[in-house]
Each structure stands twice: as structure tokens, then as C-alpha cells.
């Protein structure tokens, strides 16, 4: 059962373009959505996170847009840089119930110089 | 500042041999601790979590076990490795229930 879905599986953009990574979920009790990025042969690191009390979270060039009604999120990376090339994971957890942080399958982003 | 250390960095083991991986966190008392497994090119699968010393909950069965002998230590082990155990093992911590989880550097395991 795939509770958190990500698309596309891979994405290539040119330096300076905006990359859009998508995430959707099934469980309406999910109420915390962290995004992690993972560089080759490294462990995942927290990039940005959002709770459904707001529909947008911004941190520099990284912005999460959240649509609670459609159970969808997207991560926008503006002015993409080659150093942004990594695998991005969307995750979700419910504050009540299971302790399990559920990860999507990831989007591999490549930013071409 | 909190630091999380995992050992060993990497292991090559034979099928059927035992395994013990460790994780230590410093700078935070009573953290929530987690073990994850990641296949090469795959997503992260939570294996265990622990909210206090001596208590460990299993999330998914992979013929592995976990223990928390000290407040700052989390151990992952098995008596008999399978080929399917190969992958990247990550320890993570969070300050409280359902808070952001922070990952350690990981241990790469290859079972032959």
C-alpha cells in the first residue's frame, strides 16, 4: 500500500529554471509533511517541512505548496543550481496514531549547468 | 548541539553470519530513536522506533531485532543475515513524538 506517492521519478532542468516536484497522499490524518534531500552516498537531510495549518511554506529558493482538499503537495525550487542535484523525498506522519514516518519513492533531480 | 554517530561505517558480511549495528546520540536526553533501511536507489523504510530505554517497537518484520540498552544508544542486530539485508541502515532521532527526524550518517551493509 503506497500511502505517499511522488512524481516524476526523475526530473532534469537547466540551471536557473524552476523545478517542480509533486507529492500526494491518501491518509487524511497525516498532518506533518517533511521533505528530505539526499545526495549520493549520504544520508537524508531535512530540507523544508509544512503542517496543514498553512498552504505555503517558503525557505529561500524552496517553497512547498499544500492543497489539503486534494491531498497534494508540491516542492518548487526556483533558480535551480547544479548543487541542487539530489534525490528528494516527500514524507508524511500523523500526530495521532502510528509513529511511522512514511516516505515516498523519491524524485531524482538533475540540474544541468 | 546534538550529534549522532553510527558504527561501523560499512560492513561486508556472509549470508548466515550475525550482525550488530550501533547508533549513539549525544547532546539530547531521552530522544526518540528510529532505525531505517534503504535499498540501493530505493526509498526509506522505518524498521523500529523507541521512545525510552528498554522499549522498542517493530514497524516491519525483516528478520531483524533492535534494542535500546541506554538512553543514548540504539542497536540493530540479527543472528543470521540474508542477502536481502544488504542496503543502507540509518539511525534517526527526534526530540519528541511526531517531531522532525534527523538522520545519522548511516552504515552500508553488503551481504554476500
Boltz contact constraints between the chains, C-beta under 6 A:
constraints:
  - contact:
      token1: [A, 34]
      token2: [B, 100]
      max_distance: 6.0
  - contact:
      token1: [A, 43]
      token2: [B, 90]
      max_distance: 6.0
  - contact:
      token1: [A, 43]
      token2: [B, 103]
      max_distance: 6.0
  - contact:
      token1: [A, 43]
      token2: [B, 105]
      max_distance: 6.0
  - contact:
      token1: [A, 43]
      token2: [B, 106]
      max_distance: 6.0
  - contact:
      token1: [A, 44]
      token2: [B, 103]
      max_distance: 6.0
  - contact:
      token1: [A, 46]
      token2: [B, 100]
      max_distance: 6.0
  - contact:
      token1: [A, 93]
      token2: [B, 98]
      max_distance: 6.0
  - contact:
      token1: [A, 95]
      token2: [B, 98]
      max_distance: 6.0
  - contact:
      token1: [A, 99]
      token2: [B, 49]
      max_distance: 6.0
  - contact:
      token1: [A, 100]
      token2: [B, 46]
      max_distance: 6.0
  - contact:
      token1: [A, 100]
      token2: [B, 59]
      max_distance: 6.0
  - contact:
      token1: [A, 101]
      token2: [B, 46]
      max_distance: 6.0
  - contact:
      token1: [A, 101]
      token2: [B, 101]
      max_distance: 6.0
  - contact:
      token1: [A, 103]
      token2: [B, 43]
      max_distance: 6.0
  - contact:
      token1: [A, 103]
      token2: [B, 44]
      max_distance: 6.0
  - contact:
      token1: [A, 105]
      token2: [B, 43]
      max_distance: 6.0
  - contact:
      token1: [A, 106]
      token2: [B, 43]
      max_distance: 6.0
